[in-house]
Amino acid sequence: MSVEVSKPRKGSRFRPVSALALPLSRGSRTSFTVQPPPDPVPLLPFANLFADPNFVFGKWVGGDSRDGIVQLPFYAFSKGAQDFLRAVDKGNWVRPDVNWRGDAEGERYHHLCSEPAAVETATVDEIALVLTSLVRGDRYSEGMLAKAFEERLIQRLLARIEALAGQRHRIEKPRRLVQIPERSTVERKRMNTTKRIFISLLIGLAVAGGAMVKDKMTNAEWVVSPEQIAAAKAEGKAGFESSPGTVTVLPIRSEKADILPLTWAIFGIAAAAVSFVVLRRKSA
């Protein structure tokens, strides 16, 4: 009787792409493609799914014989299990840089699987070692993943990944800082303009006041001031001698006395305008 091995039907078995990844050889050196670190997010939904006692990971099928043709049995994953394997691949948990066949790695794998609390304290790298060994080892020893699920090893790994993800979330959670709202550009420009106007007005008032004080000190408002007449009378004179042979007994205002306040204002406005222009150029 002849024995023919028939292949499993398409879709009855799922193998992640990363499980088939091989190192890239260049001459005598072997290098691996750069892979991102393991991401726990894709695996988090399966922690609750696999904790359900009614969940079916898969079943053994085949082994039938018909017309002298024997179909070898194989393990068919359920849809949930296939989604889990896709999530393992998506989360980069099957590492091409892990020598899962090495002696040291093998001893570490058996320690993690056999010790009661080893998985519950495993690191991310150790979890990646176990998942890499399970996914790749299942290619050579079919049923490794099924046995790991039956012995609740996969469920413990998912619980540890969930715990590590929670720790990372607490560590990376940004602190809420009290942020002082930044003034808008329009508001800053408005404040700068107000400040320039205020400074320009002060400068204008100072210049106008200085011009007024100067004219007051030089008696620019008078041709003959009351102080000059009073001083002359104090000396016993009839009045102030404004020119040879001319005595003034009453104060005489200057012809430009009435426009002096306007002159002071013009000086102040001009100084304020110049100051405003200069300050605007500096701020620009």
Helices and strands as residue ranges (DSSP letters): G 17-20, E 24-26, E 29-31, G 41-43, H 45-51, E 58-61, E 65-66, E 69-70, E 74-77, H 79-90, H 103-114, G 119-121, H 124-140, H 144-150, H 153-172, H 185-217, E 222-224, H 226-234, E 240-243, E 246-248, E 252-253, H 260-283
